[in-house]
């Protein structure tokens, strides 16, 4: 069964450093998403991406965040200068119709 | 502003009995509702969905009911099994965005 792959599974970074979280969505899917879940809190929407551009973003997705689909298969989330409060589980998802497939997540720890 | 609410953070059910997980929403523009199941340290896994034009969808042990006038949906699991113990997220879609509820942690006691 097709799956969304996220790497790395765990990333530890120093505050102020840039991180890139990688995702390989399902190949025939058209919409791509990033979500995050801070420990003990709900899953929050960050951004959606369609037709090579951002279609919607939340207030969390400020200038420190960016997304790219550089080569038609990878979908990346970059955090330019990480803060302690960026520590969370980051989930990538893709969808074609109404069924969304999530990756298993990248746990980002900012120290 | 919580558009999708799950007012019970946790639920315990005896094995073999029915589990009922509830979800309320505020936005009448939502056109699709989904339930996800999530184990610790894993991403949410799609379970079952329902279109806003239907009031019931069934898939094996899982049934989702939608009451549009009350802006309420529920997930029924019958019979509940210990492997069903997980966090269940209700979600709703509007255009290209999925909005998740905060989740309900279900414990099925053997």
HADDOCK unambig.tbl for C-alpha pairs under 7 A between the chains (distance, minus, plus):
assign (segid A and resid 42 and name CA) (segid B and resid 101 and name CA) 6.95 0.50 0.50
assign (segid A and resid 42 and name CA) (segid B and resid 102 and name CA) 4.42 0.50 0.50
assign (segid A and resid 42 and name CA) (segid B and resid 103 and name CA) 6.86 0.50 0.50
assign (segid A and resid 43 and name CA) (segid B and resid 100 and name CA) 6.32 0.50 0.50
assign (segid A and resid 43 and name CA) (segid B and resid 102 and name CA) 6.79 0.50 0.50
assign (segid A and resid 45 and name CA) (segid B and resid 99 and name CA) 6.85 0.50 0.50
assign (segid A and resid 91 and name CA) (segid B and resid 43 and name CA) 6.60 0.50 0.50
assign (segid A and resid 100 and name CA) (segid B and resid 46 and name CA) 6.80 0.50 0.50
assign (segid A and resid 101 and name CA) (segid B and resid 46 and name CA) 6.86 0.50 0.50
assign (segid A and resid 102 and name CA) (segid B and resid 43 and name CA) 5.80 0.50 0.50
assign (segid A and resid 102 and name CA) (segid B and resid 44 and name CA) 6.17 0.50 0.50
assign (segid A and resid 102 and name CA) (segid B and resid 45 and name CA) 6.68 0.50 0.50
assign (segid A and resid 103 and name CA) (segid B and resid 43 and name CA) 5.67 0.50 0.50
assign (segid A and resid 104 and name CA) (segid B and resid 42 and name CA) 4.79 0.50 0.50
assign (segid A and resid 104 and name CA) (segid B and resid 43 and name CA) 4.16 0.50 0.50
assign (segid A and resid 105 and name CA) (segid B and resid 42 and name CA) 6.52 0.50 0.50
assign (segid A and resid 105 and name CA) (segid B and resid 43 and name CA) 5.71 0.50 0.50
